[in-house]
Amino acid sequence: FILANIATFFEEIREYLYFNLDGFPELINCFEYYLEKPKSQDADHMMRMSFTKFDKSSNSESNIDAIQKLVRLMANLLTFDKIGIDFVAKYPEKYKFMIRSIAIIIKNKSVKKDSELLTASLSFLANSMFYEK
């Protein structure tokens, strides 16, 4: 939460996280972890199964909260042009995975009630798709 807030206001922090710490792949790995991604080849099926699992789990609220914070942090990182351009060019598969994942999050009925997650998700889409050619 704090890191997402700091990244909102300090371009240097966004740049450091992305370029010096190679933070985006790790953030996406954390995002996938909280989705509890099953080992299936079909991405849409994986995501639907993931949300079904965490909707039923006892800690689904904390998972959704973690996902919201991760998506918000990634959306904030993507406000810096160098990061957005590099991310889309350097990690096209992760970019596509995130776009599909965010689209599924937005469609999920239980998540629609969480305005913070929806706002973060829409911000991620707007910020990341700006760099798509």
NUNUKOL-674681 format. One line per field, with one value per residue (C-alpha): x, y, z; residue number from 1; residue in one letter. Coordinates in steps of 0.5 Angstrom, whole numbers. Layout:
% NUNUKOL-674681
px <- c(X,...)
py <- c(Y,...)
pz <- c(Z,...)
i <- c(NUM,...)
aa <- c(a,...)
% end
This chain:
% NUNUKOL-674681
px <- c(0,5,10,4,3,10,10,4,8,16,18,25,22,18,24,28,23,22,30,34,30,27,20,15,16,16,10,6,9,6,-1,-1,0,-6,-10,-8,-7,-8,-3,-8,-6,-12,-11,-19,-20,-14,-17,-24,-22,-17,-23,-28,-22,-21,-28,-29,-23,-23,-18,-21,-22,-14,-13,-17,-14,-7,-9,-12,-5,-1,-5,-5,2,3,-2,3,9,6,5,12,13,20,17,11,14,20,14,10,16,20,15,9,7,6,3,-2,-3,-4,-9,-13,-13,-15,-21,-23,-23,-27,-32,-32,-39,-36,-30,-35,-37,-30,-29,-22,-20,-24,-21,-14,-16,-18,-12,-8,-12,-11,-4,-2,-6,-3,4,1,2)
py <- c(0,5,3,4,11,13,11,15,22,20,19,17,11,9,9,5,0,-2,-1,-2,-8,-11,-10,-11,-19,-20,-16,-20,-26,-24,-22,-29,-32,-28,-31,-38,-39,-47,-50,-50,-48,-44,-37,-35,-42,-41,-34,-36,-42,-37,-33,-39,-41,-35,-33,-39,-39,-36,-31,-28,-21,-21,-24,-18,-13,-15,-16,-9,-6,-10,-7,0,0,-3,2,8,5,5,13,14,13,10,4,3,3,-2,-6,-7,-8,-13,-17,-18,-24,-21,-15,-20,-24,-18,-15,-21,-22,-15,-16,-22,-18,-13,-18,-22,-20,-21,-16,-11,-9,-7,0,1,-5,-3,4,1,-4,1,5,0,-2,6,7,0,1,8,5,-1,0)
pz <- c(0,2,-4,-9,-5,-6,-13,-15,-13,-14,-21,-19,-14,-20,-25,-19,-18,-25,-28,-22,-19,-25,-21,-26,-27,-19,-18,-24,-20,-14,-18,-20,-13,-11,-16,-14,-22,-23,-28,-34,-41,-43,-39,-39,-36,-31,-29,-28,-24,-20,-18,-16,-12,-8,-8,-4,0,8,6,-1,2,4,-3,-7,-2,-4,-12,-11,-9,-14,-19,-17,-16,-23,-26,-22,-25,-32,-31,-33,-41,-41,-36,-41,-47,-44,-41,-47,-52,-47,-44,-49,-46,-39,-42,-45,-39,-35,-40,-40,-33,-31,-36,-32,-26,-28,-31,-24,-20,-13,-15,-18,-11,-10,-12,-11,-15,-21,-20,-20,-26,-30,-29,-31,-37,-39,-37,-40,-47,-48,-50,-55,-62)
i <- c(1,2,3,4,5,6,7,8,9,10,11,12,13,14,15,16,17,18,19,20,21,22,23,24,25,26,27,28,29,30,31,32,33,34,35,36,37,38,39,40,41,42,43,44,45,46,47,48,49,50,51,52,53,54,55,56,57,58,59,60,61,62,63,64,65,66,67,68,69,70,71,72,73,74,75,76,77,78,79,80,81,82,83,84,85,86,87,88,89,90,91,92,93,94,95,96,97,98,99,100,101,102,103,104,105,106,107,108,109,110,111,112,113,114,115,116,117,118,119,120,121,122,123,124,125,126,127,128,129,130,131,132,133)
aa <- c(f,i,l,a,n,i,a,t,f,f,e,e,i,r,e,y,l,y,f,n,l,d,g,f,p,e,l,i,n,c,f,e,y,y,l,e,k,p,k,s,q,d,a,d,h,m,m,r,m,s,f,t,k,f,d,k,s,s,n,s,e,s,n,i,d,a,i,q,k,l,v,r,l,m,a,n,l,l,t,f,d,k,i,g,i,d,f,v,a,k,y,p,e,k,y,k,f,m,i,r,s,i,a,i,i,i,k,n,k,s,v,k,k,d,s,e,l,l,t,a,s,l,s,f,l,a,n,s,m,f,y,e,k)
% end
